[in-house]
Amino acid sequence: MNCELEPTIATISDIIQETDSIRSFKLKLDGDFDYNPGQFCIVGIPGVGESAISINSTPTRREFINLTIANVGAVTEKIHKLTVGDQITFRGPFGNGFPVDSLKGMNISYMAGGVGLPAISNIMQYTMDKRSDYGEMELLYGARTPKDIVFKDKFEGWEQVSGFSVKLTVDNGDPSWNGDVAVVPKYYDKEFANRSKLLFDVDPSFSKTAVIASGPPVMIYFTLKALEKIGFPLNKTFVSLEARMNCGVGKCGRCNVGRHYICQDGPVFTADQVAEMQVF
């Protein structure tokens, strides 16, 4: 099924309340839907509008499509009011996705901030499902506060995957928080006590490691600065700029940066492409 321009109907089969303003929706589509990790879709409510959302499920598990949606506007507010059994329109896939084949044999350091985690959880789950194709992996994830953490029900299961480790941090802790308290790019600072093991212990020469990052623009900016400081190769850093998506087909111009339309040329770019585009 290819429904880039003509929408199909998706039925909500489950809803998970991630935070006060973020919900995950499990959708059932009619027919097979082929896509790559890192691509996005456009969902809508007739008479209200549409919104571009990253697909956070993996094509290795095709029974459902999972979307994690923040309540940030008219369309997403309406979606948040829907219940199991309700329907929405669905179009996609859009964008280029992550280079899963060229990453084979590599260690991967996944870096995410806030609601940016769903935008890379697709490739993260994909590489877990095809575990023998990839090297050591880690997730370095941060949120503003413990209440802003998404996928709380998934971390324990991820940590059980062989060769996969998880580090969690928040900008501001509370009495219940026992993890790190720091901005997430600190994991790429060699002076940070709980720094990335992949980059500083497992592969300090960066010969077999890639970084995949997603999050708010300010987090990505400082993540790229931290990687630059330690000399990590720009062409081995892959960034999802999914937050800039809008129409998906290069017509509205809202994702235009220089000669690029991020919805068509991305949303996944290498750090050297991001530097050339002067996104930040």
N, C-alpha and C positions, 0 to 999 in steps of 0.2 A: 504494500500500500504506500503510495506517495501522495501526500495531501498538502504540498507546499502552498498552493494557491487556493484550492477548493477545500474548505474545512470539512472534517468528519466529526462525528459525535463521540465524546468520551464520557463514560459513566464513572462517577466517584464510587469506589468500593471500600475505601477506608480513609480516615483522617486522623492525623496525630498532631496534637498541640505541642509544638516544640518550645516556644516561648510565648510571652503575652501577645506578641504581634506577628508570630511566624507559625505557619501550619504546613505540614506535609500531606500531600494528597496522592493516594494511589488510584490510578485511572485504568480502566479497561477499555481497550479499543477493539473495534471489529476488524478482524484480519491481522496479518503480520505487518509489523512496522520495523523497518531496517534503519539503523542510524549508527553513528560513531560516538564513542565517549567524548564529551566536550561540546557536542552540538546542542542547539536549543530549539524550542518550539514556540508557537504563539497560541495562547489559549484565550477564549473570549466568552462574553455573555451577550447574546443578541440584544440589541437596543442599548447596550452600555458601552461596549468597546472591547479591545483586545490588549494583551500584555505579553511581552517576550519573557520567557522563563527558561532557565537551564534545565535540561533533562538530567536528573541526578541518579537515575537507574542505569544499569549496564545492559548492552545488547546480548550479553551472555545469559541474561535472565529476562525473557521476553513475555512472561505471563502478564506483566503490568508495566505501566509507565509511572514513575514516581517524580513528582514535582514538589519542591519546597518553596513556598510563596510567602513573602512578607507583605503585610497589610500597609501599603504605601500610597494608594490612590483609589480612584473610583472603581476601576475594574477589580483590583485585588481586594478591595473592601467588600464588594459584592460576592466574590468567590469565597471569602472567609465566612460568609453567611450561609453558604450551601451546606448540605448534609449528605450523608451516605445515600446513594441512589439517585441524587441529582445529576444533571448532565451539563457539560460545557462544550464549546466548540474547540477543535484542536487542528493545528496546521503545523507542518514541518516534515523532515528536519531541516534546519538552517545552519549555516556556518561550516567550518572546516573540521573541527574536532582535534583531538590529540594524536600525535604520530605513534600509535601503539606498536607498529612493526619496527620502526627505527629505534624504539626504546628497548627492544628485546635484548636481554643479557645485561642491562644496565641496573645499577642500584637507583632507587628513586626516593628523593626527599620531598614529601608533600607538605606544602606550607599553605595554611588557610587562616583567614580572619573572619569572625562573625558569620554572616549568612553566605560568605564566599565558599564555605565548605561544600555545600551541595554541588557547586559548579565543578569541583574536582573529585567528588565522591564517586562519580561515574567511572572515571579511569582507575581510581583507586580500587574499587570493587572489581573492575575488569581484570586488573593485574593480580588481584588476590585469587580470582576464579581461574586464572591461567598462571598459577604460582610458579610452575617450573620454567616459564619463559623469562622470568625477571629475577634480579638479584635481591639484595637486602632492601627493605623499605621502611620508611618512618613517616608518621604524621605529626607535624608540629602545628598545633591549632590554638588560636587565642580568641577571646571574646572580651567585651568591655567588663562584664561582671559574670559571676556564676549563673545568674538567671538568664543571660543572653546566649548561653551555650546551646547549640542545636545538636541533634542526634545523640542525646545523652544515653539512649537505650542501645546504641551501637558500639560504643567504645570497648566494652568488655569483650564482645565477640571479636572485634578487630584485633585486640591484643592477643587472642588465642591463635591467630594465624602465624604459622612458622615464618620467622625472619621478618616480622612486622612489629614495630614498636610505636607507642603513642606517647606524646608529651603534650600536656595541656597547661595553658596559662590564661590569666585574666589581667586586665589593666587595674582593676580594683577588686580586692577580695572581700569576703565577709567572714564571720566567725566559723562558718561551716566549711570554708575552703581550705584544703590542705595542699593544693598544687602550687605551681609557680605564680608569682605576681610580677609581671613584666609585659612589655609590648612584645608581640610575637616575633618581629625581626631579630630580637635579642638571641634567638636560637642560632643565628648565624654570626654571632659575635664570639670570638675565641676567648674573650675574658668572662663570658657568662658561665657560671658554674654548671648549669644543666644544659650546655650547648648541644648542638646536633652531633650525634655519634657518627653518623655516616660521613659527614664532611671533615670531622676533626680526628676521628679514630679509625673508622673502617677504610676510608678512601681519602686520605689527606692530600693526595696528588690530584684529586678530582678526575681521574682518568676513566672511571667507569660509573660515574654518578650523574644523574640529571635532577634538576629541581623543577617542580610543578607548583605554581602558586596562583591563588585567587583570593580576593577580598576587597575591602574598600580601597579606593585609589591611594589614600595616604599610606595604608599598610603596604601596598604593592611598591609604592615609591621608596619607602624606607627598607623594604626587603631587598630591592634591587641595589640600593646603596650599600647595604650590609654585605651582599654577595660580591659587589665590586671591590669592597675594602679587603676581602680575603682572596681576591683574584679568581673567583669562580668564573668559568667560561660563559660568556653571554649566549653563545649558541646552544648551550646545554640547559638554559633556563627557559621554561615555557610558562607563559602567563595567560590566564583567561581574563579577557576584558568584557565579560558577559554583562556587567552592570550598565554598559553603554548601549545595549540592544534596544531596538524599538520596532520598526516595521519589518525588519528581516530581509528586505529585498532591495535596499539601497535607494528608495524613493523619497523618504521623508528627510534625509540628510542629517538627522540628529546624531548619527554615529560617525559622521565624516571627520577624519583627521588627516589633513594634508591630501595626499592622493588616494588614501585608503578609505573604504567604507568597512568599518569593523564587522558589520553584520555579514558581509560577503567575503572579505579577505580574512576574517577571523571567525570567532572571537579569540582563537588561540594564536599567539604570536611568540616568537623567541624574544629574549631581552634585547638583542641587538636590533631587531626590527622595532621594538618599542622605543629604543633610544633614537633611531633614525626618524621615527614618526613624531618624536617630541610630544608624547601623550601627556607627560607630567610637567 
